[in-house]
Amino acid sequence: MSGNSIWHQAIRYGAVGVIVVIGDYLVFSAVLFSAPAAYLLANLAGKAAGALLGFVLHRNFTFRGQHRYGPRRQFASWCAVLLGNMAVSTLLLWLLVEQAGANAFLARVAVDALVILTTFVVSRLWVYRAA
């Protein structure tokens, strides 16, 4: 198996994901603790911080190697994925908190499980597609 097999990339994605999630949750928690009613703003701020960190780490570590597209196009694609993630995660978070009465922290964990898996697939097939 090459270092760019789906399994190697999935392992690296998970390792980078831990770092990204920590950064994301630190920002999310800081905003949420300072303004408990602002959980949607906290979600957006955390996602943005994590996404910027994730772009750099995934480009240079997770999906390293020869890329079909250059960094500018990758960044534009990553931003499109980020906007989609932010919209979906914010909607799902709102549904879980407001409609189902879930705790914002626990709801965020559930939402992120879905978003993280989807992002790996989209990143591999589109954003960081191999040459």
Contacts in CASP RR format, 6 or more apart in sequence:
PFRMAT RR
TARGET T0000
AUTHOR 0000-0000-0000
METHOD contacts of the structure
MODEL  1
MSGNSIWHQAIRYGAVGVIVVIGDYLVFSAVLFSAPAAYLLANLAGKAAG
ALLGFVLHRNFTFRGQHRYGPRRQFASWCAVLLGNMAVSTLLLWLLVEQA
GANAFLARVAVDALVILTTFVVSRLWVYRAA
1 7 0 8 1.000
1 8 0 8 1.000
2 8 0 8 1.000
3 9 0 8 1.000
4 63 0 8 1.000
4 64 0 8 1.000
4 65 0 8 1.000
4 130 0 8 1.000
6 124 0 8 1.000
9 62 0 8 1.000
9 63 0 8 1.000
9 124 0 8 1.000
10 120 0 8 1.000
12 61 0 8 1.000
12 62 0 8 1.000
13 58 0 8 1.000
13 62 0 8 1.000
13 120 0 8 1.000
13 123 0 8 1.000
16 54 0 8 1.000
16 57 0 8 1.000
16 58 0 8 1.000
16 61 0 8 1.000
16 62 0 8 1.000
17 54 0 8 1.000
17 57 0 8 1.000
17 116 0 8 1.000
19 53 0 8 1.000
19 54 0 8 1.000
19 57 0 8 1.000
20 50 0 8 1.000
20 51 0 8 1.000
20 53 0 8 1.000
20 54 0 8 1.000
20 57 0 8 1.000
21 50 0 8 1.000
21 112 0 8 1.000
21 116 0 8 1.000
23 46 0 8 1.000
23 49 0 8 1.000
23 50 0 8 1.000
23 53 0 8 1.000
24 46 0 8 1.000
24 47 0 8 1.000
24 49 0 8 1.000
24 50 0 8 1.000
25 46 0 8 1.000
25 108 0 8 1.000
26 49 0 8 1.000
27 42 0 8 1.000
27 45 0 8 1.000
27 46 0 8 1.000
27 48 0 8 1.000
27 49 0 8 1.000
27 50 0 8 1.000
28 42 0 8 1.000
28 43 0 8 1.000
28 45 0 8 1.000
28 46 0 8 1.000
28 108 0 8 1.000
29 42 0 8 1.000
30 42 0 8 1.000
31 38 0 8 1.000
31 41 0 8 1.000
31 42 0 8 1.000
31 45 0 8 1.000
31 46 0 8 1.000
32 38 0 8 1.000
32 39 0 8 1.000
32 42 0 8 1.000
32 104 0 8 1.000
32 105 0 8 1.000
35 41 0 8 1.000
35 42 0 8 1.000
39 93 0 8 1.000
39 97 0 8 1.000
39 104 0 8 1.000
40 90 0 8 1.000
40 93 0 8 1.000
40 94 0 8 1.000
42 104 0 8 1.000
43 86 0 8 1.000
43 89 0 8 1.000
43 90 0 8 1.000
43 93 0 8 1.000
43 108 0 8 1.000
44 86 0 8 1.000
44 90 0 8 1.000
47 82 0 8 1.000
47 85 0 8 1.000
47 86 0 8 1.000
47 89 0 8 1.000
48 82 0 8 1.000
48 86 0 8 1.000
51 78 0 8 1.000
51 82 0 8 1.000
51 85 0 8 1.000
55 74 0 8 1.000
55 75 0 8 1.000
55 78 0 8 1.000
58 123 0 8 1.000
58 127 0 8 1.000
58 128 0 8 1.000
59 67 0 8 1.000
59 71 0 8 1.000
59 74 0 8 1.000
59 128 0 8 1.000
62 123 0 8 1.000
62 128 0 8 1.000
63 123 0 8 1.000
63 124 0 8 1.000
63 127 0 8 1.000
63 128 0 8 1.000
63 130 0 8 1.000
65 130 0 8 1.000
66 130 0 8 1.000
66 131 0 8 1.000
67 74 0 8 1.000
67 128 0 8 1.000
67 129 0 8 1.000
67 130 0 8 1.000
67 131 0 8 1.000
68 129 0 8 1.000
68 130 0 8 1.000
68 131 0 8 1.000
69 77 0 8 1.000
69 129 0 8 1.000
74 127 0 8 1.000
74 128 0 8 1.000
77 126 0 8 1.000
77 127 0 8 1.000
78 123 0 8 1.000
78 127 0 8 1.000
81 119 0 8 1.000
81 122 0 8 1.000
81 123 0 8 1.000
81 126 0 8 1.000
81 127 0 8 1.000
85 115 0 8 1.000
85 118 0 8 1.000
85 119 0 8 1.000
88 115 0 8 1.000
89 111 0 8 1.000
89 112 0 8 1.000
89 115 0 8 1.000
92 107 0 8 1.000
92 111 0 8 1.000
92 114 0 8 1.000
93 104 0 8 1.000
93 107 0 8 1.000
93 108 0 8 1.000
93 111 0 8 1.000
96 102 0 8 1.000
96 107 0 8 1.000
96 110 0 8 1.000
96 111 0 8 1.000
97 103 0 8 1.000
97 104 0 8 1.000
97 107 0 8 1.000
100 107 0 8 1.000
102 110 0 8 1.000
END
